[in-house]
Amino acid sequence: CIVDSDLARRMYKRENIVGKQIELAISGVQTPFTVVGVVENADSTIGSLVGAFAPTLIYVPYTTVMEQTGEDSFESFAVQLQSDASVSISKEKIISQLEYSNGITGYRTENMSQHEEKIEDIIGLVTMIISAVAAVSLIVGGIGVMTVMLVAVNERKREIGLKKAIGARQLDIMLEFLFEAVLISAIGCAIGIVAGYLVSFAGASLIGMSLGVRWDVLFLAVFFSLFTGTTFGVYPAYKASKLRPVDALRME
């Protein structure tokens, strides 16, 4: 038999298992097979979508299966076309040949690439919806950061006035509050990453999937979080820097 690399890694923790013995249940009978080759998993949209639920492929001689099952015909078979072949013409030729060889009609074909295109369209739509939700979440989070900083500016007017009275510049005050806004975003980002990882780990463990970390996505999340904090922290920081020492001290 020939097995795929995913099955080889699950059984022996490595891909090269040529010569190893495995048993397959065919019609309820355990039949030993010798592995004579290992093939790479098909890297397709459907396979990447279903992940751990993708079917494990084991290739065995059809004559062996027919002997074990007592069957003398096939319910279906797969055909892989060359890249320059016409799908519609090939379908017609295959059906015509089957009808001519067997003398019966009623054969039907199914183009798997069409299903893959439909799944890609669905994935694109879901990605767009998730991106819209993420954008709204960023705006809501940014408004939350700005609200917290505006409250902080209002409550610390006397502190701002004292700092300006002893020589603090507008730039110093602005950078101080801007740093605080970025720090709040960074703390929220860290909490979100930890919570997201724990939830993903629990879900993956529950359904028996392995969990990997996409560092590029992780860095992108951190960047957007800090960018949001900086953007929505500019106005409170600017408002704090524009307070006059006399007005700020007179507030309390």
C-alpha positions as CSV (number, residue, x, y, z in Angstrom):
1,C,0.0,0.0,0.0
2,I,0.9,3.7,-0.3
3,V,0.0,6.0,2.6
4,D,0.0,9.8,2.9
5,S,2.5,11.7,5.0
6,D,0.0,12.8,7.6
7,L,-0.9,9.2,8.4
8,A,2.8,8.3,8.5
9,R,3.5,11.1,11.0
10,R,0.6,10.1,13.2
11,M,1.6,6.4,13.3
12,Y,5.4,6.6,13.5
13,K,6.2,10.3,14.1
14,R,8.1,10.4,10.8
15,E,7.3,10.3,7.1
16,N,9.6,7.6,5.8
17,I,7.9,4.4,6.9
18,V,8.6,2.4,3.7
19,G,8.7,-1.3,4.7
20,K,6.5,-0.9,7.8
21,Q,3.4,-3.1,8.3
22,I,-0.1,-1.8,8.8
23,E,-3.4,-3.5,9.0
24,L,-6.6,-2.4,7.2
25,A,-10.1,-3.6,7.9
26,I,-11.6,-4.6,4.5
27,S,-15.2,-6.1,4.8
28,G,-14.6,-6.6,8.5
29,V,-11.4,-8.6,7.9
30,Q,-8.1,-7.3,9.2
31,T,-5.6,-7.5,6.3
32,P,-1.9,-6.8,6.7
33,F,-0.3,-4.5,4.1
34,T,3.3,-3.5,3.6
35,V,4.0,0.2,3.0
36,V,5.9,0.7,-0.3
37,G,5.6,4.5,-0.6
38,V,4.6,7.7,1.1
39,V,2.9,10.6,-0.8
40,E,2.5,14.2,0.3
41,N,-1.0,15.4,1.4
42,A,-2.9,17.2,-1.3
43,D,-2.6,21.0,-0.5
44,S,-6.1,22.1,-1.4
45,T,-8.6,24.6,-0.2
46,I,-11.0,21.8,1.0
47,G,-8.2,20.0,2.8
48,S,-7.0,23.2,4.5
49,L,-10.5,24.1,5.5
50,V,-11.4,20.8,7.2
51,G,-8.0,20.4,8.7
52,A,-7.9,17.4,11.1
53,F,-11.1,16.1,9.6
54,A,-9.6,15.7,6.1
55,P,-9.8,12.0,5.0
56,T,-6.6,9.9,5.3
57,L,-5.7,8.4,2.0
58,I,-4.4,4.9,1.7
59,Y,-3.7,3.5,-1.8
60,V,-4.0,-0.3,-2.3
61,P,-4.3,-2.4,-5.4
62,Y,-7.9,-2.5,-6.6
63,T,-7.6,-6.2,-7.3
64,T,-6.8,-6.9,-3.7
65,V,-9.8,-4.9,-2.6
66,M,-12.1,-6.7,-5.1
67,E,-10.8,-10.1,-3.8
68,Q,-11.5,-9.1,-0.2
69,T,-14.9,-7.7,-0.9
70,G,-16.0,-10.1,-3.6
71,E,-17.0,-7.2,-5.8
72,D,-16.3,-7.2,-9.6
73,S,-17.1,-3.6,-10.3
74,F,-16.6,0.0,-9.1
75,E,-19.1,2.4,-7.7
76,S,-17.0,5.4,-8.7
77,F,-13.5,6.4,-9.7
78,A,-11.5,9.6,-9.9
79,V,-9.8,11.0,-12.9
80,Q,-7.1,13.7,-12.9
81,L,-6.8,15.7,-16.1
82,Q,-3.8,17.3,-17.5
83,S,-3.6,21.1,-17.0
84,D,-4.4,21.9,-20.7
85,A,-7.3,19.4,-21.0
86,S,-10.8,20.6,-21.4
87,V,-13.0,19.5,-18.5
88,S,-16.3,19.5,-20.5
89,I,-14.8,17.5,-23.4
90,S,-13.1,15.0,-21.1
91,K,-16.4,14.4,-19.2
92,E,-18.2,13.7,-22.5
93,K,-15.5,11.3,-23.7
94,I,-15.4,9.4,-20.4
95,I,-19.2,8.9,-20.3
96,S,-19.3,7.9,-23.9
97,Q,-16.5,5.3,-23.4
98,L,-18.2,3.9,-20.3
99,E,-21.6,3.6,-22.1
100,Y,-20.0,2.0,-25.1
101,S,-17.9,-0.5,-23.1
102,N,-20.7,-1.5,-20.7
103,G,-23.8,-1.0,-22.8
104,I,-25.7,0.9,-20.2
105,T,-26.4,4.6,-19.6
106,G,-26.9,6.7,-16.5
107,Y,-23.4,7.6,-15.7
108,R,-22.8,11.0,-14.1
109,T,-19.7,13.0,-13.5
110,E,-18.8,15.5,-10.8
111,N,-16.2,18.3,-11.1
112,M,-14.4,18.7,-7.8
113,S,-12.8,21.9,-8.8
114,Q,-16.2,23.6,-9.0
115,H,-16.8,22.7,-5.3
116,E,-13.4,24.1,-4.5
117,E,-14.3,27.4,-6.2
118,K,-17.6,27.6,-4.3
119,I,-15.7,27.0,-1.0
120,E,-13.2,29.7,-1.9
121,D,-16.1,32.1,-2.5
122,I,-17.6,31.2,0.9
123,I,-14.3,31.6,2.6
124,G,-13.9,35.0,1.0
125,L,-17.3,36.1,2.1
126,V,-16.7,34.9,5.7
127,T,-13.3,36.7,5.7
128,M,-14.9,39.9,4.6
129,I,-17.5,39.7,7.4
130,I,-14.9,38.9,10.0
131,S,-12.8,41.8,8.8
132,A,-15.7,44.1,9.1
133,V,-16.4,42.9,12.6
134,A,-12.7,43.3,13.5
135,A,-12.8,46.9,12.1
136,V,-15.8,47.8,14.2
137,S,-14.1,46.2,17.3
138,L,-11.0,48.3,16.7
139,I,-13.1,51.5,16.5
140,V,-15.1,50.6,19.6
141,G,-11.9,49.8,21.5
142,G,-10.2,53.0,20.3
143,I,-13.2,55.0,21.5
144,G,-13.0,53.3,24.8
145,V,-9.3,54.2,25.1
146,M,-10.0,57.8,24.2
147,T,-12.9,58.0,26.8
148,V,-10.6,56.7,29.5
149,M,-7.9,59.2,28.6
150,L,-10.3,62.1,28.5
151,V,-11.5,61.2,32.0
152,A,-7.9,60.9,33.1
153,V,-7.2,64.4,31.7
154,N,-10.2,65.9,33.4
155,E,-9.3,64.3,36.8
156,R,-5.6,65.3,36.6
157,K,-5.9,68.9,35.6
158,R,-4.3,70.1,38.8
159,E,-1.4,67.7,38.2
160,I,-1.0,69.0,34.7
161,G,-1.1,72.6,35.9
162,L,1.7,71.9,38.5
163,K,3.9,70.3,35.9
164,K,3.5,73.2,33.6
165,A,4.1,75.7,36.4
166,I,7.5,74.1,37.2
167,G,8.6,74.1,33.5
168,A,7.0,71.1,31.7
169,R,6.5,71.8,28.0
170,Q,3.4,71.0,26.0
171,L,5.3,68.3,24.2
172,D,6.2,66.6,27.5
173,I,2.5,66.6,28.6
174,M,1.4,65.3,25.3
175,L,3.9,62.5,25.1
176,E,3.1,61.5,28.7
177,F,-0.6,61.0,28.0
178,L,0.0,59.5,24.6
179,F,2.3,56.9,26.2
180,E,-0.4,56.1,28.7
181,A,-2.9,55.5,25.9
182,V,-0.5,53.2,24.1
183,L,0.2,51.3,27.4
184,I,-3.5,50.7,27.9
185,S,-3.8,49.3,24.4
186,A,-0.8,47.1,24.9
187,I,-2.2,45.7,28.2
188,G,-5.5,45.0,26.4
189,C,-3.7,43.4,23.5
190,A,-1.7,41.1,25.9
191,I,-4.9,40.1,27.7
192,G,-6.7,39.4,24.4
193,I,-3.8,37.3,23.0
194,V,-3.6,35.2,26.2
195,A,-7.4,34.7,26.3
196,G,-7.6,33.9,22.6
197,Y,-4.8,31.3,22.9
198,L,-6.4,29.6,25.9
199,V,-9.8,29.4,24.2
200,S,-8.2,28.1,20.9
201,F,-6.1,25.6,22.9
202,A,-9.2,24.4,24.7
203,G,-11.2,24.1,21.5
204,A,-8.3,22.3,19.7
205,S,-7.9,19.8,22.5
206,L,-11.6,19.1,22.6
207,I,-11.8,18.1,19.0
208,G,-8.3,16.5,18.8
209,M,-6.6,19.1,16.6
210,S,-3.1,20.4,16.9
211,L,-2.7,24.1,17.6
212,G,-0.1,26.2,15.8
213,V,0.9,29.9,16.3
214,R,0.9,32.2,13.3
215,W,3.6,34.7,14.4
216,D,2.9,37.0,11.5
217,V,-0.7,37.3,12.5
218,L,0.3,37.8,16.1
219,F,2.6,40.7,15.2
220,L,0.0,42.2,13.0
221,A,-2.5,42.1,15.9
222,V,0.0,43.8,18.2
223,F,0.7,46.5,15.6
224,F,-3.0,47.3,15.0
225,S,-3.6,47.4,18.8
226,L,-0.7,49.9,19.3
227,F,-1.7,51.8,16.3
228,T,-5.3,52.1,17.6
229,G,-4.1,53.3,21.0
230,T,-1.9,55.9,19.4
231,T,-4.5,57.2,17.0
232,F,-7.3,57.5,19.6
233,G,-4.9,58.8,22.3
234,V,-3.8,61.8,20.3
235,Y,-6.8,64.0,21.0
236,P,-6.8,63.5,24.8
237,A,-3.0,64.1,24.9
238,Y,-3.4,67.2,22.8
239,K,-6.2,68.5,25.0
240,A,-4.0,67.9,28.1
241,S,-1.0,69.7,26.5
242,K,-3.1,72.8,25.7
243,L,-4.3,73.4,29.3
244,R,-3.0,76.6,30.7
245,P,-1.3,76.3,34.2
246,V,-3.6,79.0,35.7
247,D,-6.8,77.4,34.4
248,A,-5.6,73.9,35.4
249,L,-4.7,75.0,39.0
250,R,-8.0,76.9,39.3
251,M,-10.0,73.7,38.7
252,E,-9.6,72.5,42.4
